[in-house]
Amino acid sequence: MFEIFQSDKNEKYYFNLKAKNGQIILSSQGYADKNGAKNGIDSVKNNCDDDSRYERKTAANGKFHFNLKAGNGQIIGSSQMYASEAGMENGIESVRNNAGGEVKDLTE
């Protein structure tokens, strides 16, 4: 499920993609308006099945994370940190499996 929310700090709109257990698997950048966040969700749905859209990274502390990118190279969403590479790959698979879910607007 996707959740759209607005930050109290900067008034920008964001979305999180959550797994069925409620864990956040992908978080967006900030958008100036709600339509931007909705377009970002559509971009996740359109790009999540293309493995070349995932940028796999290793942090300085040795943990693993990934970014999902659009065709133009812009980052659509970023993952949490994972202790293992296998955990990161499972996170990518979870994005693919959950991106078809409903969109819940927490700003309404």
GUDREN-624977 format. One record per atom (N, C-alpha, C): residue in three letters; atom name; y, x, z; residue number from 1. Coordinates in steps of 0.1 Angstrom, whole numbers, padded with zeros to 4 digits. Layout:
<rec "ala"; "CA"; <Y; X; Z>; NUM> ...
// end
This chain:
<rec "met"; "N"; <-0012; 0008; 0000>; 1> <rec "met"; "CA"; <0000; 0000; 0000>; 1> <rec "met"; "C"; <0013; 0009; 0000>; 1> <rec "phe"; "N"; <0022; 0005; -0008>; 2> <rec "phe"; "CA"; <0035; 0011; -0007>; 2> <rec "phe"; "C"; <0045; 0004; 0002>; 2> <rec "glu"; "N"; <0053; 0011; 0010>; 3> <rec "glu"; "CA"; <0063; 0005; 0018>; 3> <rec "glu"; "C"; <0076; 0011; 0014>; 3> <rec "ile"; "N"; <0086; 0002; 0012>; 4> <rec "ile"; "CA"; <0100; 0006; 0009>; 4> <rec "ile"; "C"; <0108; 0005; 0022>; 4> <rec "phe"; "N"; <0116; 0015; 0025>; 5> <rec "phe"; "CA"; <0124; 0014; 0037>; 5> <rec "phe"; "C"; <0137; 0021; 0035>; 5> <rec "gln"; "N"; <0147; 0018; 0043>; 6> <rec "gln"; "CA"; <0160; 0025; 0042>; 6> <rec "gln"; "C"; <0162; 0033; 0055>; 6> <rec "ser"; "N"; <0167; 0045; 0053>; 7> <rec "ser"; "CA"; <0170; 0055; 0064>; 7> <rec "ser"; "C"; <0183; 0050; 0071>; 7> <rec "asp"; "N"; <0182; 0051; 0084>; 8> <rec "asp"; "CA"; <0194; 0048; 0092>; 8> <rec "asp"; "C"; <0204; 0060; 0091>; 8> <rec "lys"; "N"; <0199; 0072; 0088>; 9> <rec "lys"; "CA"; <0207; 0084; 0088>; 9> <rec "lys"; "C"; <0216; 0085; 0076>; 9> <rec "asn"; "N"; <0210; 0083; 0064>; 10> <rec "asn"; "CA"; <0218; 0085; 0052>; 10> <rec "asn"; "C"; <0219; 0072; 0043>; 10> <rec "glu"; "N"; <0213; 0061; 0048>; 11> <rec "glu"; "CA"; <0213; 0049; 0041>; 11> <rec "glu"; "C"; <0206; 0049; 0027>; 11> <rec "lys"; "N"; <0198; 0059; 0024>; 12> <rec "lys"; "CA"; <0191; 0060; 0012>; 12> <rec "lys"; "C"; <0178; 0052; 0013>; 12> <rec "tyr"; "N"; <0172; 0049; 0002>; 13> <rec "tyr"; "CA"; <0159; 0042; 0002>; 13> <rec "tyr"; "C"; <0148; 0051; -0001>; 13> <rec "tyr"; "N"; <0137; 0049; 0005>; 14> <rec "tyr"; "CA"; <0125; 0058; 0004>; 14> <rec "tyr"; "C"; <0112; 0049; 0003>; 14> <rec "phe"; "N"; <0101; 0055; -0002>; 15> <rec "phe"; "CA"; <0089; 0048; -0001>; 15> <rec "phe"; "C"; <0078; 0057; 0004>; 15> <rec "asn"; "N"; <0068; 0051; 0011>; 16> <rec "asn"; "CA"; <0056; 0058; 0015>; 16> <rec "asn"; "C"; <0044; 0051; 0008>; 16> <rec "leu"; "N"; <0035; 0059; 0004>; 17> <rec "leu"; "CA"; <0022; 0053; 0000>; 17> <rec "leu"; "C"; <0012; 0055; 0011>; 17> <rec "lys"; "N"; <0006; 0044; 0016>; 18> <rec "lys"; "CA"; <-0003; 0045; 0028>; 18> <rec "lys"; "C"; <-0017; 0042; 0023>; 18> <rec "ala"; "N"; <-0026; 0049; 0030>; 19> <rec "ala"; "CA"; <-0041; 0046; 0028>; 19> <rec "ala"; "C"; <-0044; 0033; 0036>; 19> <rec "lys"; "N"; <-0056; 0028; 0034>; 20> <rec "lys"; "CA"; <-0060; 0016; 0041>; 20> <rec "lys"; "C"; <-0060; 0017; 0056>; 20> <rec "asn"; "N"; <-0062; 0030; 0061>; 21> <rec "asn"; "CA"; <-0061; 0032; 0075>; 21> <rec "asn"; "C"; <-0047; 0034; 0081>; 21> <rec "gly"; "N"; <-0037; 0032; 0072>; 22> <rec "gly"; "CA"; <-0023; 0033; 0076>; 22> <rec "gly"; "C"; <-0017; 0047; 0076>; 22> <rec "gln"; "N"; <-0025; 0057; 0072>; 23> <rec "gln"; "CA"; <-0020; 0070; 0071>; 23> <rec "gln"; "C"; <-0011; 0072; 0059>; 23> <rec "ile"; "N"; <0000; 0079; 0060>; 24> <rec "ile"; "CA"; <0009; 0082; 0049>; 24> <rec "ile"; "C"; <0003; 0093; 0041>; 24> <rec "ile"; "N"; <0001; 0090; 0028>; 25> <rec "ile"; "CA"; <-0005; 0100; 0019>; 25> <rec "ile"; "C"; <0005; 0106; 0009>; 25> <rec "leu"; "N"; <0016; 0099; 0007>; 26> <rec "leu"; "CA"; <0027; 0104; -0002>; 26> <rec "leu"; "C"; <0040; 0098; 0002>; 26> <rec "ser"; "N"; <0050; 0106; 0003>; 27> <rec "ser"; "CA"; <0064; 0102; 0007>; 27> <rec "ser"; "C"; <0073; 0106; -0004>; 27> <rec "ser"; "N"; <0083; 0097; -0007>; 28> <rec "ser"; "CA"; <0093; 0099; -0018>; 28> <rec "ser"; "C"; <0105; 0107; -0013>; 28> <rec "gln"; "N"; <0113; 0110; -0023>; 29> <rec "gln"; "CA"; <0126; 0115; -0021>; 29> <rec "gln"; "C"; <0135; 0103; -0018>; 29> <rec "gly"; "N"; <0148; 0106; -0015>; 30> <rec "gly"; "CA"; <0157; 0095; -0012>; 30> <rec "gly"; "C"; <0163; 0090; -0025>; 30> <rec "tyr"; "N"; <0165; 0077; -0025>; 31> <rec "tyr"; "CA"; <0171; 0070; -0037>; 31> <rec "tyr"; "C"; <0184; 0063; -0032>; 31> <rec "ala"; "N"; <0194; 0063; -0041>; 32> <rec "ala"; "CA"; <0207; 0056; -0038>; 32> <rec "ala"; "C"; <0205; 0041; -0036>; 32> <rec "asp"; "N"; <0196; 0035; -0043>; 33> <rec "asp"; "CA"; <0194; 0021; -0042>; 33> <rec "asp"; "C"; <0179; 0017; -0042>; 33> <rec "lys"; "N"; <0177; 0004; -0039>; 34> <rec "lys"; "CA"; <0163; 0000; -0038>; 34> <rec "lys"; "C"; <0156; 0000; -0052>; 34> <rec "asn"; "N"; <0163; -0002; -0063>; 35> <rec "asn"; "CA"; <0157; -0002; -0076>; 35> <rec "asn"; "C"; <0152; 0012; -0079>; 35> <rec "gly"; "N"; <0159; 0022; -0074>; 36> <rec "gly"; "CA"; <0154; 0036; -0076>; 36> <rec "gly"; "C"; <0141; 0038; -0070>; 36> <rec "ala"; "N"; <0139; 0033; -0057>; 37> <rec "ala"; "CA"; <0127; 0034; -0050>; 37> <rec "ala"; "C"; <0115; 0026; -0058>; 37> <rec "lys"; "N"; <0119; 0015; -0063>; 38> <rec "lys"; "CA"; <0109; 0007; -0070>; 38> <rec "lys"; "C"; <0105; 0014; -0083>; 38> <rec "asn"; "N"; <0114; 0020; -0090>; 39> <rec "asn"; "CA"; <0111; 0028; -0102>; 39> <rec "asn"; "C"; <0102; 0040; -0098>; 39> <rec "gly"; "N"; <0105; 0046; -0086>; 40> <rec "gly"; "CA"; <0096; 0057; -0082>; 40> <rec "gly"; "C"; <0082; 0053; -0079>; 40> <rec "ile"; "N"; <0080; 0041; -0074>; 41> <rec "ile"; "CA"; <0067; 0035; -0072>; 41> <rec "ile"; "C"; <0060; 0033; -0085>; 41> <rec "asp"; "N"; <0067; 0028; -0095>; 42> <rec "asp"; "CA"; <0061; 0026; -0108>; 42> <rec "asp"; "C"; <0057; 0039; -0114>; 42> <rec "ser"; "N"; <0065; 0050; -0112>; 43> <rec "ser"; "CA"; <0062; 0063; -0117>; 43> <rec "ser"; "C"; <0050; 0069; -0110>; 43> <rec "val"; "N"; <0048; 0066; -0097>; 44> <rec "val"; "CA"; <0035; 0070; -0091>; 44> <rec "val"; "C"; <0023; 0063; -0098>; 44> <rec "lys"; "N"; <0024; 0050; -0100>; 45> <rec "lys"; "CA"; <0014; 0043; -0106>; 45> <rec "lys"; "C"; <0011; 0048; -0120>; 45> <rec "asn"; "N"; <0021; 0052; -0128>; 46> <rec "asn"; "CA"; <0019; 0057; -0141>; 46> <rec "asn"; "C"; <0014; 0071; -0142>; 46> <rec "asn"; "N"; <0016; 0079; -0132>; 47> <rec "asn"; "CA"; <0013; 0093; -0133>; 47> <rec "asn"; "C"; <0001; 0098; -0124>; 47> <rec "cys"; "N"; <-0003; 0089; -0115>; 48> <rec "cys"; "CA"; <-0013; 0094; -0105>; 48> <rec "cys"; "C"; <-0027; 0097; -0110>; 48> <rec "asp"; "N"; <-0030; 0092; -0122>; 49> <rec "asp"; "CA"; <-0043; 0095; -0128>; 49> <rec "asp"; "C"; <-0044; 0107; -0136>; 49> <rec "asp"; "N"; <-0032; 0113; -0139>; 50> <rec "asp"; "CA"; <-0031; 0126; -0147>; 50> <rec "asp"; "C"; <-0031; 0138; -0137>; 50> <rec "asp"; "N"; <-0043; 0145; -0137>; 51> <rec "asp"; "CA"; <-0044; 0156; -0128>; 51> <rec "asp"; "C"; <-0033; 0167; -0130>; 51> <rec "ser"; "N"; <-0028; 0168; -0142>; 52> <rec "ser"; "CA"; <-0018; 0178; -0145>; 52> <rec "ser"; "C"; <-0005; 0175; -0138>; 52> <rec "arg"; "N"; <-0003; 0163; -0133>; 53> <rec "arg"; "CA"; <0009; 0159; -0127>; 53> <rec "arg"; "C"; <0010; 0163; -0112>; 53> <rec "tyr"; "N"; <-0002; 0168; -0107>; 54> <rec "tyr"; "CA"; <-0002; 0173; -0093>; 54> <rec "tyr"; "C"; <0001; 0188; -0092>; 54> <rec "glu"; "N"; <0011; 0191; -0084>; 55> <rec "glu"; "CA"; <0014; 0205; -0082>; 55> <rec "glu"; "C"; <0008; 0208; -0068>; 55> <rec "arg"; "N"; <-0002; 0217; -0068>; 56> <rec "arg"; "CA"; <-0009; 0220; -0056>; 56> <rec "arg"; "C"; <-0003; 0233; -0050>; 56> <rec "lys"; "N"; <0000; 0233; -0037>; 57> <rec "lys"; "CA"; <0008; 0244; -0031>; 57> <rec "lys"; "C"; <0002; 0248; -0018>; 57> <rec "thr"; "N"; <0004; 0261; -0015>; 58> <rec "thr"; "CA"; <0000; 0266; -0002>; 58> <rec "thr"; "C"; <0013; 0270; 0005>; 58> <rec "ala"; "N"; <0015; 0265; 0018>; 59> <rec "ala"; "CA"; <0026; 0269; 0026>; 59> <rec "ala"; "C"; <0025; 0283; 0032>; 59> <rec "ala"; "N"; <0036; 0288; 0037>; 60> <rec "ala"; "CA"; <0036; 0301; 0043>; 60> <rec "ala"; "C"; <0026; 0302; 0055>; 60> <rec "asn"; "N"; <0024; 0291; 0061>; 61> <rec "asn"; "CA"; <0015; 0290; 0073>; 61> <rec "asn"; "C"; <0000; 0289; 0069>; 61> <rec "gly"; "N"; <-0003; 0289; 0056>; 62> <rec "gly"; "CA"; <-0016; 0287; 0051>; 62> <rec "gly"; "C"; <-0021; 0273; 0049>; 62> <rec "lys"; "N"; <-0013; 0263; 0052>; 63> <rec "lys"; "CA"; <-0017; 0250; 0050>; 63> <rec "lys"; "C"; <-0014; 0245; 0036>; 63> <rec "phe"; "N"; <-0021; 0235; 0031>; 64> <rec "phe"; "CA"; <-0021; 0230; 0018>; 64> <rec "phe"; "C"; <-0013; 0217; 0016>; 64> <rec "his"; "N"; <-0006; 0215; 0005>; 65> <rec "his"; "CA"; <0001; 0203; 0003>; 65> <rec "his"; "C"; <0003; 0202; -0013>; 65> <rec "phe"; "N"; <0007; 0190; -0017>; 66> <rec "phe"; "CA"; <0009; 0188; -0031>; 66> <rec "phe"; "C"; <0021; 0179; -0034>; 66> <rec "asn"; "N"; <0026; 0180; -0046>; 67> <rec "asn"; "CA"; <0037; 0172; -0051>; 67> <rec "asn"; "C"; <0031; 0164; -0063>; 67> <rec "leu"; "N"; <0035; 0152; -0065>; 68> <rec "leu"; "CA"; <0032; 0144; -0077>; 68> <rec "leu"; "C"; <0045; 0144; -0085>; 68> <rec "lys"; "N"; <0043; 0149; -0098>; 69> <rec "lys"; "CA"; <0055; 0150; -0106>; 69> <rec "lys"; "C"; <0055; 0140; -0118>; 69> <rec "ala"; "N"; <0066; 0136; -0123>; 70> <rec "ala"; "CA"; <0067; 0128; -0135>; 70> <rec "ala"; "C"; <0066; 0137; -0147>; 70> <rec "gly"; "N"; <0066; 0131; -0158>; 71> <rec "gly"; "CA"; <0064; 0138; -0171>; 71> <rec "gly"; "C"; <0076; 0148; -0173>; 71> <rec "asn"; "N"; <0088; 0145; -0167>; 72> <rec "asn"; "CA"; <0099; 0153; -0169>; 72> <rec "asn"; "C"; <0100; 0165; -0159>; 72> <rec "gly"; "N"; <0089; 0165; -0150>; 73> <rec "gly"; "CA"; <0089; 0176; -0141>; 73> <rec "gly"; "C"; <0095; 0173; -0127>; 73> <rec "gln"; "N"; <0102; 0161; -0126>; 74> <rec "gln"; "CA"; <0108; 0157; -0114>; 74> <rec "gln"; "C"; <0097; 0153; -0103>; 74> <rec "ile"; "N"; <0099; 0157; -0091>; 75> <rec "ile"; "CA"; <0090; 0153; -0080>; 75> <rec "ile"; "C"; <0092; 0139; -0077>; 75> <rec "ile"; "N"; <0081; 0131; -0077>; 76> <rec "ile"; "CA"; <0081; 0117; -0074>; 76> <rec "ile"; "C"; <0078; 0115; -0059>; 76> <rec "gly"; "N"; <0068; 0123; -0054>; 77> <rec "gly"; "CA"; <0064; 0122; -0040>; 77> <rec "gly"; "C"; <0058; 0135; -0035>; 77> <rec "ser"; "N"; <0057; 0137; -0022>; 78> <rec "ser"; "CA"; <0051; 0149; -0016>; 78> <rec "ser"; "C"; <0042; 0144; -0005>; 78> <rec "ser"; "N"; <0031; 0152; -0004>; 79> <rec "ser"; "CA"; <0021; 0149; 0006>; 79> <rec "ser"; "C"; <0024; 0155; 0020>; 79> <rec "gln"; "N"; <0016; 0152; 0029>; 80> <rec "gln"; "CA"; <0016; 0158; 0042>; 80> <rec "gln"; "C"; <0010; 0172; 0041>; 80> <rec "met"; "N"; <0009; 0179; 0052>; 81> <rec "met"; "CA"; <0002; 0192; 0052>; 81> <rec "met"; "C"; <-0013; 0190; 0055>; 81> <rec "tyr"; "N"; <-0021; 0198; 0049>; 82> <rec "tyr"; "CA"; <-0036; 0197; 0051>; 82> <rec "tyr"; "C"; <-0041; 0211; 0056>; 82> <rec "ala"; "N"; <-0051; 0210; 0065>; 83> <rec "ala"; "CA"; <-0056; 0223; 0070>; 83> <rec "ala"; "C"; <-0065; 0230; 0060>; 83> <rec "ser"; "N"; <-0070; 0223; 0050>; 84> <rec "ser"; "CA"; <-0080; 0229; 0041>; 84> <rec "ser"; "C"; <-0076; 0224; 0026>; 84> <rec "glu"; "N"; <-0081; 0232; 0017>; 85> <rec "glu"; "CA"; <-0079; 0228; 0003>; 85> <rec "glu"; "C"; <-0086; 0216; 0000>; 85> <rec "ala"; "N"; <-0098; 0214; 0005>; 86> <rec "ala"; "CA"; <-0106; 0202; 0003>; 86> <rec "ala"; "C"; <-0099; 0190; 0009>; 86> <rec "gly"; "N"; <-0092; 0191; 0020>; 87> <rec "gly"; "CA"; <-0085; 0180; 0025>; 87> <rec "gly"; "C"; <-0073; 0176; 0016>; 87> <rec "met"; "N"; <-0067; 0186; 0010>; 88> <rec "met"; "CA"; <-0056; 0183; 0000>; 88> <rec "met"; "C"; <-0062; 0176; -0012>; 88> <rec "glu"; "N"; <-0073; 0180; -0017>; 89> <rec "glu"; "CA"; <-0080; 0174; -0029>; 89> <rec "glu"; "C"; <-0083; 0159; -0025>; 89> <rec "asn"; "N"; <-0088; 0157; -0013>; 90> <rec "asn"; "CA"; <-0091; 0143; -0008>; 90> <rec "asn"; "C"; <-0078; 0135; -0008>; 90> <rec "gly"; "N"; <-0067; 0141; -0004>; 91> <rec "gly"; "CA"; <-0054; 0134; -0004>; 91> <rec "gly"; "C"; <-0050; 0130; -0018>; 91> <rec "ile"; "N"; <-0052; 0139; -0028>; 92> <rec "ile"; "CA"; <-0049; 0136; -0042>; 92> <rec "ile"; "C"; <-0058; 0124; -0046>; 92> <rec "glu"; "N"; <-0070; 0124; -0043>; 93> <rec "glu"; "CA"; <-0079; 0113; -0046>; 93> <rec "glu"; "C"; <-0075; 0100; -0040>; 93> <rec "ser"; "N"; <-0070; 0101; -0027>; 94> <rec "ser"; "CA"; <-0065; 0090; -0020>; 94> <rec "ser"; "C"; <-0053; 0084; -0027>; 94> <rec "val"; "N"; <-0044; 0092; -0032>; 95> <rec "val"; "CA"; <-0033; 0087; -0040>; 95> <rec "val"; "C"; <-0038; 0079; -0052>; 95> <rec "arg"; "N"; <-0047; 0084; -0059>; 96> <rec "arg"; "CA"; <-0053; 0077; -0071>; 96> <rec "arg"; "C"; <-0059; 0064; -0067>; 96> <rec "asn"; "N"; <-0066; 0064; -0055>; 97> <rec "asn"; "CA"; <-0073; 0052; -0051>; 97> <rec "asn"; "C"; <-0064; 0041; -0045>; 97> <rec "asn"; "N"; <-0053; 0045; -0040>; 98> <rec "asn"; "CA"; <-0044; 0036; -0033>; 98> <rec "asn"; "C"; <-0031; 0032; -0040>; 98> <rec "ala"; "N"; <-0028; 0038; -0052>; 99> <rec "ala"; "CA"; <-0016; 0036; -0059>; 99> <rec "ala"; "C"; <-0015; 0022; -0065>; 99> <rec "gly"; "N"; <-0026; 0015; -0066>; 100> <rec "gly"; "CA"; <-0026; 0002; -0072>; 100> <rec "gly"; "C"; <-0023; -0009; -0062>; 100> <rec "gly"; "N"; <-0021; -0005; -0050>; 101> <rec "gly"; "CA"; <-0019; -0015; -0039>; 101> <rec "gly"; "C"; <-0006; -0022; -0040>; 101> <rec "glu"; "N"; <-0004; -0032; -0031>; 102> <rec "glu"; "CA"; <0008; -0040; -0030>; 102> <rec "glu"; "C"; <0020; -0032; -0026>; 102> <rec "val"; "N"; <0032; -0037; -0028>; 103> <rec "val"; "CA"; <0044; -0031; -0024>; 103> <rec "val"; "C"; <0050; -0040; -0013>; 103> <rec "lys"; "N"; <0053; -0034; -0001>; 104> <rec "lys"; "CA"; <0059; -0041; 0010>; 104> <rec "lys"; "C"; <0073; -0036; 0012>; 104> <rec "asp"; "N"; <0083; -0045; 0011>; 105> <rec "asp"; "CA"; <0097; -0041; 0013>; 105> <rec "asp"; "C"; <0101; -0044; 0027>; 105> <rec "leu"; "N"; <0102; -0033; 0035>; 106> <rec "leu"; "CA"; <0106; -0034; 0049>; 106> <rec "leu"; "C"; <0121; -0036; 0051>; 106> <rec "thr"; "N"; <0129; -0037; 0040>; 107> <rec "thr"; "CA"; <0143; -0039; 0041>; 107> <rec "thr"; "C"; <0147; -0053; 0041>; 107> <rec "glu"; "N"; <0137; -0062; 0038>; 108> <rec "glu"; "CA"; <0140; -0076; 0037>; 108> <rec "glu"; "C"; <0138; -0084; 0050>; 108> 
// end
